[in-house]
Amino acid sequence: MRIKTVTEVQISPDGTRVLYVMSTPNIERNEHDSDIWMVAADGGEPIRLTASPKRDMAPRWSPDGRSVAFLSDREGAPNIYVLNLAGGEPEKLSSADAGVQQFAWAPDGKRIAFTSAAPQTEADKKTSNETAGVIVIDEKFSRAALRVIDVGSKSVKTVTGGDRHVNDFSWSPDGTSLAFSAQPTPRVPDASRSDLFVVPADSGPVRSVVTQDGPDGSPKWSPDGSWIAFLSSGGLNELGEPALYLVAPGGGAPRQVAAELDRGIGNFEWSAGGKEIFLGTALGVRGAILRVSVEGGGTATPFTSGDRVHSDFSLSRDGTRMAVVVQDPRTPPDVYLTQTASYRPTRLARSNPLVDSLSLGEIEPVRWKSKDGMEIEGLLLTPVGYERGKRYPVLTYVHGGPGGVFTLGFGPQLGAAPFPLQAEPYPVQVFANKGYAVFMPNPRGSSGYGRAFYRANMKDWGHADFQDIMTGLDHLVAQGIADGDRLGMMGWSYGGYMTSWTISQTDRFKAASVGAGLPNLFSLHGATDIPDALARDYFGDRPWKAKELYERSSAIYFAQNIKTPTLIQHGEKDERVQLSQAWELYRALEANDVPRLFVVYPRQGHLILEPKQQRDMLRRNLEWFTKWVQERPRT
């Protein structure tokens, strides 16, 4: 809980300084305190720019490098503040009642575009008061509009509205237009209906640029204004990882870049000359940055190297320097700098000196063949003081998704999501210090291994993916690493699904921990915020039209077999996997008289984000496996 999380690196336009956000859990206030720091690109002690007890985040350099704009909730809803680096206190720029979601400086530095929802009208407030908080589902959506604020006068002009919910956007190089991605409503299922548009920055007619099936988002204008790069499914409204496309600002047929990459893409940035795009992706268990030529079909070549995870990055205006967040199994995320001519990273900050005094287990990739011959990869964390030839208790940790992936980061899932390290539900390095090995497989359905692998678990949850995990565990037993009599299993979300499924299929494990699990896929369809995507992409149809398929993959229909002592953890306000799923599993355990513990975290959604609840979550997992795997007499 003392580890600090580093994210959101932003290199200055001239490449001499780097901004970043450092988040620290505050147990007393039960929140994460994030502040903005700055470090010289040539080295030196980092400088703390903000010290609010609330969250300061999303720093962005002004085009002239003299000021920093950022979001802060220090006065309520997140709004834009501007800090003059010559001195003085941050000045509040925007006053959006519903808060600002994201923003970007105009090229001239005189305006900032941002997204925010409209505040409640007086009529809406009156209605809300009179109905005492009654909620009407799927009516009166709070759509985010694109707005532009004048930095000098603070006057705001709304440039989009109506029936569009704006996701993300970018300025044209000349500052006259904004490209943006929008979907019909903020509902999660409508993300697959997002398209691209262009609108004049001073408001005017909205022009469609890309209108097709599937999601289209993250538009970024090329430096010369001739192209808009964006992430898309390519018009396919089906399960898949986003690919990189180009389209002319006037519209036309999008052109895919680096089609042979066959990997999902995270963040990306244009090179200064517009001839290349740098992009982040997972290559198996490594988080890499590639450089892609935009000429012709485009060719992707590795830029970074090594057994590391590279996540956030940004480029100087001339494109010669890159600031990047790097982590590895022994080093929490931190700020590095490299020239773009060749990858030679220099560490600029040492945000977690505490780690130097800790004993850590070693994490290494492992590979094996599944039951059907498919090659599977994963990670193995060996205990501190590991002795080759000695068998150890092994905890199998299944990632979320199922399109998640374990990578060679300090937190195995940290590189895949912008949340603090403490949101990892299982304290893997603490387990390593307690004498456990932790097995982290990437079964079929994981990202980072190509489209075919990503889709290989469709209509087959709990079967071939289950065999991928079990054969990996068999491999560790055969290698003389795993003690087959001291095994545990744990996972959150899809990992919770797979854990509940596993204990309904075998009593091989001495204990299990199910986090935000989904033991009943049939009832989940009616109690998740992504019902259509789940049904269409993974099961081919809705449950009442594919009943047998849902039931053959749901642990609840095999609950009579469960004998494994099980810890259940779930957020009270989880909309992705409703709390009712946890109750179904708990009642099944109760009916079987299986040792059980059911913990509900108040106010929490699909992830547990409050520090006090995070600490409780971590401690309970440690105590549960200690009780049932380590301390239980061996059979």
C-alpha positions in Angstrom: 0.0 0.0 0.0 3.0 2.3 0.1 3.9 1.9 -3.6 3.4 5.0 -5.7 1.9 4.7 -9.1 3.4 6.8 -12.0 1.3 7.6 -15.1 0.6 10.2 -17.8 4.1 11.3 -18.9 4.1 14.5 -21.0 7.4 15.8 -22.5 7.6 19.6 -23.0 7.4 20.9 -26.6 11.2 21.7 -26.6 12.0 18.3 -25.0 13.8 19.7 -22.0 11.3 18.8 -19.2 8.8 16.0 -18.4 5.6 16.1 -16.5 4.0 13.1 -14.9 1.4 12.1 -12.3 2.3 10.3 -9.1 -0.6 8.7 -7.2 -0.3 7.7 -3.5 -2.9 5.8 -1.4 -4.0 7.8 1.6 -5.5 5.4 4.1 -6.8 8.1 6.5 -8.8 9.9 3.8 -9.5 6.7 2.0 -8.6 8.0 -1.4 -5.7 8.2 -3.8 -3.9 11.5 -3.7 -2.4 12.3 -7.2 -0.1 15.2 -7.8 1.8 16.5 -10.8 5.5 16.4 -10.9 8.2 17.7 -13.3 11.7 16.5 -14.0 14.4 17.8 -16.3 15.0 15.6 -19.3 18.8 15.8 -18.6 18.4 14.7 -15.0 18.1 16.2 -11.6 15.7 16.0 -8.7 12.0 15.9 -9.6 9.9 19.0 -8.6 6.4 18.6 -7.2 4.2 21.1 -9.0 0.9 20.5 -7.1 0.2 19.5 -3.6 -3.6 19.5 -3.3 -5.1 16.8 -1.0 -7.4 16.0 -3.9 -6.6 14.6 -7.3 -4.5 16.6 -9.8 -4.2 14.8 -13.1 -3.9 14.9 -16.9 -1.2 17.5 -17.2 -0.7 19.1 -20.6 1.9 21.6 -21.7 0.9 24.8 -23.4 2.3 25.1 -26.9 4.9 27.6 -25.8 5.9 25.5 -22.8 5.3 28.3 -20.3 2.2 26.9 -18.6 0.7 23.6 -17.6 -3.0 22.9 -17.8 -4.4 20.0 -15.7 -7.6 18.5 -14.3 -8.3 18.7 -10.6 -11.2 17.9 -8.3 -9.9 20.2 -5.5 -13.1 22.3 -5.7 -15.6 19.5 -6.5 -16.1 18.2 -10.0 -12.9 17.9 -12.1 -12.2 21.1 -13.9 -9.3 22.6 -15.9 -6.6 24.6 -14.0 -3.7 26.5 -15.5 -0.3 26.8 -13.7 2.2 29.4 -14.9 5.6 27.9 -14.4 7.1 31.3 -13.8 5.3 31.2 -10.4 2.0 31.6 -8.6 -0.9 29.4 -7.8 -2.9 27.3 -10.3 -5.9 29.3 -11.7 -9.2 27.7 -12.3 -10.1 28.0 -15.9 -13.3 26.0 -16.5 -16.4 25.8 -14.3 -18.2 22.8 -15.6 -20.8 21.7 -13.1 -20.8 18.1 -14.3 -17.0 18.1 -14.6 -14.5 18.0 -17.4 -13.6 14.5 -18.8 -10.6 15.5 -21.1 -9.1 18.5 -22.8 -6.5 19.7 -25.2 -4.7 23.0 -26.0 -5.3 24.6 -29.4 -2.1 25.0 -31.4 -2.2 28.8 -30.8 -2.3 28.3 -27.0 -5.2 30.7 -26.7 -8.0 28.2 -26.5 -8.6 24.8 -24.9 -11.1 22.2 -26.2 -12.7 20.0 -23.6 -15.6 17.6 -23.1 -18.2 17.9 -20.4 -21.9 17.0 -19.9 -24.5 19.8 -19.7 -25.4 20.8 -16.1 -28.9 19.9 -14.8 -31.5 22.5 -15.8 -33.7 24.1 -13.1 -36.6 22.0 -14.4 -34.5 18.8 -14.1 -33.5 19.8 -10.5 -37.1 20.4 -9.6 -38.2 17.1 -11.1 -35.4 15.3 -9.3 -36.3 16.8 -5.9 -40.0 16.1 -6.4 -39.4 12.4 -7.3 -37.0 11.8 -4.4 -34.2 10.3 -6.5 -36.3 8.1 -8.8 -34.2 6.7 -11.6 -35.7 6.1 -15.0 -33.4 3.8 -17.0 -32.2 4.8 -20.4 -33.8 8.2 -20.5 -32.3 11.7 -20.4 -28.7 10.7 -21.0 -26.0 13.0 -19.7 -24.1 13.2 -23.0 -20.7 14.8 -23.1 -20.4 17.7 -25.6 -17.3 19.2 -27.1 -16.7 22.8 -26.0 -13.9 25.4 -26.5 -12.9 27.8 -23.8 -10.9 31.0 -24.4 -8.0 31.0 -22.0 -8.0 34.8 -21.6 -11.7 35.6 -21.2 -12.8 32.1 -20.0 -15.8 32.3 -22.4 -17.1 28.9 -23.5 -18.6 27.9 -26.8 -20.3 24.6 -27.3 -19.4 23.1 -30.7 -21.3 19.8 -30.6 -24.5 18.8 -28.9 -27.8 17.1 -29.6 -27.8 13.3 -29.8 -24.0 12.7 -29.8 -21.9 11.6 -26.8 -18.3 12.7 -27.5 -15.5 10.3 -26.5 -12.3 11.8 -27.6 -11.0 14.4 -30.0 -7.9 16.3 -31.5 -7.2 19.7 -33.0 -6.3 20.2 -36.6 -2.7 21.6 -37.0 -4.0 25.0 -38.1 -6.4 25.2 -35.1 -9.5 25.7 -37.3 -11.2 22.3 -36.8 -11.6 19.5 -34.3 -11.9 15.8 -35.2 -13.8 13.8 -32.7 -15.3 10.4 -32.0 -18.9 10.1 -30.8 -21.5 7.5 -30.0 -25.3 7.9 -29.6 -25.4 7.7 -25.8 -22.9 7.1 -22.9 -24.2 3.5 -22.6 -21.4 1.0 -22.7 -23.0 -1.1 -25.5 -23.1 2.1 -27.7 -19.3 2.2 -27.8 -19.5 -0.2 -30.7 -21.5 2.4 -32.6 -19.0 5.2 -32.3 -18.0 7.1 -35.5 -15.7 9.9 -36.5 -16.7 13.5 -37.3 -15.1 16.9 -38.0 -16.5 20.2 -36.7 -15.2 23.9 -37.0 -13.5 24.9 -33.8 -15.7 28.1 -33.6 -18.8 25.9 -34.1 -20.7 25.1 -37.3 -22.0 22.1 -39.2 -20.7 18.7 -38.1 -19.4 16.6 -40.9 -19.2 12.8 -40.9 -15.8 11.4 -41.7 -16.1 7.7 -40.9 -19.5 6.1 -40.5 -19.5 2.3 -40.3 -20.2 -0.7 -38.1 -18.1 -1.3 -35.0 -16.1 1.2 -32.9 -14.1 4.1 -34.4 -12.2 6.3 -32.0 -9.0 8.1 -30.8 -8.7 10.4 -33.8 -5.3 12.2 -34.1 -4.5 14.6 -36.9 -1.2 14.3 -38.8 1.2 17.2 -38.4 0.6 18.4 -42.0 -3.2 18.0 -41.7 -3.5 15.6 -44.5 -4.6 12.5 -42.5 -6.5 11.6 -39.4 -5.2 8.4 -37.7 -7.7 6.5 -35.6 -8.4 3.1 -34.0 -11.1 0.9 -35.4 -12.5 -2.5 -35.9 -12.5 -1.8 -39.6 -16.2 -1.9 -40.0 -16.6 -5.2 -38.2 -19.1 -5.3 -35.4 -17.6 -8.3 -33.7 -15.0 -9.2 -31.1 -11.5 -8.0 -31.9 -8.7 -5.8 -30.9 -8.5 -2.2 -32.4 -6.3 -1.7 -35.4 -4.7 1.5 -36.8 -6.4 3.3 -39.8 -5.9 6.5 -41.7 -8.7 8.6 -43.3 -8.6 11.9 -45.1 -10.2 14.8 -43.1 -12.8 15.2 -45.9 -13.8 11.5 -45.6 -13.4 8.6 -47.9 -12.5 5.0 -47.5 -10.3 4.4 -44.4 -6.9 2.7 -45.0 -5.5 0.3 -42.5 -1.9 0.7 -41.5 0.4 -2.2 -40.6 -2.3 -4.8 -41.1 0.2 -7.6 -40.5 0.7 -6.4 -36.9 -2.3 -8.4 -35.7 -2.2 -7.0 -32.2 -4.4 -4.6 -30.3 -3.2 -1.0 -30.1 -3.2 1.3 -27.1 -1.9 4.8 -27.3 -0.2 6.2 -30.4 1.5 9.4 -31.5 2.5 10.8 -34.9 6.2 11.5 -35.6 7.2 15.1 -36.1 7.4 14.7 -39.9 4.2 12.7 -40.2 6.0 9.8 -41.9 5.7 7.4 -38.9 3.4 6.6 -36.0 4.7 5.3 -32.7 2.2 2.9 -31.0 1.9 0.9 -27.9 0.9 -2.8 -27.9 1.3 -6.0 -26.1 3.6 -8.6 -27.7 2.8 -11.6 -25.5 4.0 -10.8 -22.0 5.9 -7.7 -23.1 4.5 -4.2 -23.4 6.2 -2.7 -26.4 6.3 0.5 -28.5 6.5 0.0 -32.2 7.2 2.5 -35.0 5.0 2.2 -38.1 5.6 3.7 -41.5 2.4 5.2 -42.9 3.6 4.9 -46.5 1.8 2.3 -48.6 0.5 -0.5 -46.4 2.7 0.5 -43.5 5.4 -1.6 -41.8 5.7 -2.1 -38.1 9.1 -2.5 -36.5 10.0 -2.7 -32.8 11.3 0.5 -31.2 11.6 -0.6 -27.6 13.2 -3.9 -26.4 13.7 -6.0 -23.3 11.5 -7.9 -20.8 9.6 -4.8 -19.7 6.3 -3.0 -20.0 6.1 0.4 -21.8 2.9 2.2 -21.3 2.3 6.0 -21.4 4.6 7.9 -23.8 4.8 11.3 -25.5 7.1 13.0 -28.1 8.8 16.3 -28.1 7.7 18.8 -30.9 10.7 17.9 -33.1 10.1 14.2 -32.5 13.7 13.5 -31.4 12.9 12.7 -27.7 10.4 10.4 -26.1 9.3 10.4 -22.5 7.9 7.0 -21.5 6.7 5.1 -18.4 8.6 1.8 -18.0 8.2 -1.0 -15.5 9.5 -4.5 -15.0 8.9 -7.3 -12.5 11.4 -5.7 -10.0 10.7 -2.0 -10.7 7.4 -0.1 -10.4 6.4 2.2 -13.2 8.7 5.2 -13.5 9.7 8.0 -15.9 12.3 7.4 -18.6 13.7 9.3 -21.5 15.0 8.0 -24.8 16.1 9.5 -28.1 13.8 8.3 -31.0 16.7 7.7 -33.3 17.4 4.5 -31.2 16.0 3.1 -28.0 18.4 4.0 -25.1 16.2 4.7 -22.1 17.5 6.8 -19.2 15.7 6.8 -15.9 14.7 10.3 -14.8 13.0 9.6 -11.5 13.2 7.1 -8.7 9.7 7.3 -7.3 9.7 4.2 -5.2 13.1 3.9 -3.4 11.2 1.6 -0.9 11.5 -1.2 -3.4 15.3 -1.4 -3.1 14.8 -2.7 0.5 12.2 -5.3 -0.4 12.8 -9.0 -1.1 11.1 -9.9 -4.4 10.5 -13.1 -6.1 11.6 -13.6 -9.7 9.0 -13.5 -12.6 9.8 -15.4 -15.8 7.8 -16.4 -18.9 6.7 -20.1 -19.1 5.4 -21.9 -22.1 3.6 -25.2 -22.6 1.2 -27.0 -25.0 -2.5 -27.3 -24.1 -4.6 -30.4 -24.5 -5.3 -29.7 -28.2 -1.6 -28.8 -28.9 -2.0 -25.0 -28.9 1.0 -23.3 -27.5 0.2 -21.2 -24.4 2.3 -18.7 -22.5 2.2 -17.3 -19.1 4.3 -16.0 -16.2 5.6 -17.8 -13.1 6.6 -15.9 -10.0 8.9 -18.0 -7.9 9.1 -17.7 -4.1 11.8 -15.6 -2.4 14.7 -17.9 -1.8 13.5 -20.4 -4.4 15.4 -23.6 -4.6 15.4 -25.6 -7.8 14.0 -29.1 -7.3 11.9 -28.2 -4.3 8.2 -28.2 -4.6 6.1 -25.2 -3.5 2.5 -24.3 -2.9 1.2 -22.7 -6.1 -1.6 -20.1 -6.5 -3.0 -19.8 -10.0 -4.0 -16.3 -10.8 -6.4 -15.8 -13.8 -6.6 -12.4 -15.4 -9.7 -10.4 -16.4 -11.2 -9.9 -19.8 -11.1 -12.5 -21.1 -9.1 -10.2 -23.4 -6.7 -9.1 -20.6 -3.1 -10.3 -20.5 -0.4 -10.8 -17.9 2.7 -8.8 -18.7 6.2 -8.4 -17.3 5.4 -5.5 -15.1 5.7 -4.8 -11.4 2.0 -5.5 -11.2 1.1 -8.3 -13.6 -2.0 -6.5 -14.9 -0.9 -2.9 -14.3 0.3 -2.2 -17.8 -3.1 -2.9 -19.2 -5.2 -0.4 -17.2 -4.8 3.2 -15.9 -5.5 2.3 -12.2 -3.2 2.3 -9.2 -1.1 -0.7 -8.4 -3.3 -1.3 -5.3 -6.3 -2.2 -7.5 -4.5 -5.5 -8.3 -6.6 -7.7 -6.0 -3.9 -10.2 -5.1 -0.6 -9.2 -3.5 1.6 -11.5 -5.6 5.0 -10.4 -4.2 3.7 -10.8 -0.7 2.7 -14.3 -1.6 6.2 -14.9 -2.9 7.6 -13.7 0.4 5.3 -16.2 2.2 6.7 -19.2 0.3 4.2 -19.4 -2.6 4.8 -19.6 -6.3 2.2 -17.7 -8.4 1.2 -19.0 -11.8 -0.3 -16.5 -14.2 -1.4 -18.0 -17.5 -2.5 -16.2 -20.6 -5.1 -18.7 -22.0 -6.7 -18.5 -25.4 -8.8 -15.3 -25.5 -6.0 -13.2 -24.1 -4.8 -10.1 -26.0 -1.2 -9.8 -27.2 -1.1 -13.0 -29.3 -3.1 -12.1 -32.4 -6.6 -12.0 -33.7 -7.1 -15.8 -34.0 -5.9 -16.4 -30.4 -8.0 -13.5 -29.1 -11.1 -15.1 -30.7 -10.3 -18.7 -29.9 -12.5 -19.0 -26.8 -15.7 -17.9 -28.6 -18.7 -20.1 -27.7 -16.3 -22.1 -25.6 -15.8 -20.4 -22.2 -14.8 -22.9 -19.5 -13.6 -25.6 -21.9 -10.4 -25.1 -24.0 -9.4 -22.1 -22.0 -9.9 -24.2 -18.8 -7.6 -26.8 -20.4 -5.0 -24.2 -21.2 -4.8 -23.3 -17.5 -4.9 -26.9 -16.2 -2.2 -28.2 -18.6 0.0 -25.3 -17.5 -0.4 -26.3 -13.9 0.3 -29.9 -14.9 3.5 -28.6 -16.6 4.6 -27.0 -13.3 4.0 -30.2 -11.4 5.9 -32.2 -14.0 8.8 -29.7 -13.7 9.0 -30.3 -10.0 8.0 -26.8 -9.1 4.4 -27.2 -8.0 3.2 -29.2 -5.0 0.1 -30.8 -6.3 -1.3 -31.2 -2.8 -1.1 -27.4 -2.1 -2.8 -25.5 -4.8 -5.0 -22.4 -4.8 -6.8 -20.4 -7.5 -7.9 -16.8 -7.7 -9.1 -14.3 -10.2 -11.2 -11.1 -10.7 -13.9 -10.6 -13.3 -13.3 -13.2 -16.1 -10.6 -14.5 -13.7 -13.4 -14.8 -11.1 -15.5 -16.6 -13.7 -12.8 -19.1 -14.5 -12.1 -19.6 -10.8 -15.8 -20.4 -10.0 -15.9 -22.6 -13.1 -12.8 -24.5 -12.1 -14.0 -25.4 -8.6 -17.2 -26.7 -10.2 -15.2 -29.0 -12.4 -12.5 -30.3 -10.0 -11.6 -30.5 -6.3 -7.9 -30.3 -7.1 -7.6 -26.9 -5.3 -7.4 -26.5 -1.6 -8.8 -23.0 -1.7 -10.2 -20.4 -4.1 -10.9 -16.7 -4.2 -13.5 -15.4 -6.6 -13.5 -11.6 -7.2 -16.4 -10.0 -9.2 -17.1 -13.4 -10.5 -19.8 -14.5 -12.9 -20.9 -18.1 -12.1 -24.2 -17.8 -14.1 -23.7 -16.5 -17.7 -27.5 -17.0 -18.3 -28.5 -14.5 -15.6 -25.5 -12.3 -16.2 -26.9 -11.3 -19.5 -29.7 -9.4 -17.8 -27.5 -7.9 -15.1 -24.5 -6.4 -16.9 -23.9 -3.1 -18.7 -22.6 -5.0 -21.8 -25.3 -7.6 -22.5 -25.4 -7.4 -26.3 -21.6 -7.5 -26.8 -21.3 -10.5 -24.4 -24.1 -12.4 -26.2 -23.2 -11.5 -29.7 -19.4 -11.8 -29.5 -18.8 -14.6 -27.1 -22.0 -16.8 -27.3 -23.5 -16.0 -30.7 -26.9 -15.1 -29.4 -29.0 -14.2 -26.3 -29.3 -16.8 -23.6 -33.0 -17.7 -24.3 -31.9 -18.6 -27.9 -28.7 -20.4 -26.9 -29.7 -21.8 -23.6 -27.6 -25.0 -23.8 -24.4 -23.0 -24.7 -24.8 -20.7 -21.7 -25.6 -23.5 -19.3 -22.6 -25.7 -20.4 -20.3 -22.8 -19.5 -21.9 -21.7 -16.2 -20.5 -22.9 -12.9 -23.9 -22.6 -11.2 -25.3 -25.5 -13.2 -22.5 -27.7 -11.8 -22.6 -26.2 -8.3 -23.4 -29.5 -6.7 -19.8 -30.5 -7.4 -18.2 -27.6 -5.5 -16.2 -28.6 -2.4 -13.4 -26.0 -2.4 -13.3 -23.4 0.5 -14.0 -20.2 -1.3 -13.6 -16.5 -0.6 -16.0 -14.2 -2.5 -15.2 -10.5 -3.0 -17.5 -8.1 -4.9 -18.1 -4.3 -5.2 -21.5 -3.2 -4.0 -22.1 -0.9 -7.0 -20.6 -3.2 -9.7 -22.5 -2.6 -13.0 -20.3 -4.8 -15.1 -21.0 -7.9 -13.0 -23.9 -7.3 -10.7 -23.7 -8.3 -7.0 -26.4 -10.8 -7.6 -23.8 -13.1 -9.3 -21.8 -13.3 -6.0 -25.0 -14.1 -4.1 -25.8 -17.0 -6.5 -22.3 -18.5 -5.8 -22.6 -17.9 -2.1 -26.0 -19.6 -1.9 -24.6 -22.6 -3.8 -21.6 -22.9 -1.4 -24.0 -22.6 1.5 -26.2 -25.4 0.2 -23.1 -27.6 -0.2 -21.9 -26.7 3.3 -18.6 -25.5 1.8 -16.4 -23.3 4.0 -16.9 -19.8 2.6 -16.5 -16.1 3.2 -18.5 -13.4 1.4 -17.2 -9.8 1.5 -19.0 -6.9 -0.2 -17.1 -3.6 -0.6 -19.4 -0.6 -0.1 -19.6 2.1 -2.9 -17.2 0.1 -5.1 -17.8 -0.8 -8.7 -16.1 -3.4 -10.8 -12.7 -2.5 -9.4 -12.1 -1.8 -5.7 -10.6 1.7 -5.7 -10.8 3.1 -2.2 -7.5 2.5 -0.3 -9.2 1.1 2.9 -11.2 -1.4 0.9 -8.1 -2.2 -1.2 -6.1 -3.0 1.9 -8.9 -5.2 3.2 -9.1 -7.0 -0.1 -5.4 -7.7 -0.2 -5.3 -8.9 3.4 -8.2 -11.2 3.1 -6.7 -12.9 0.2 -3.5 -13.4 2.0 -5.3 -14.7 5.1 -7.6 -17.0 3.1 -4.8 -18.9 1.3 -2.6 -19.0 4.4 -5.5 -20.7 6.2 -6.5 -23.2 3.6 -3.4 -23.9 1.6 -0.3 -23.3 3.8 -1.6 -24.1 7.2 -4.0 -26.9 6.3 -2.5 -30.3 6.9 -1.3 -32.0 3.7 -3.2 -35.0 2.5 
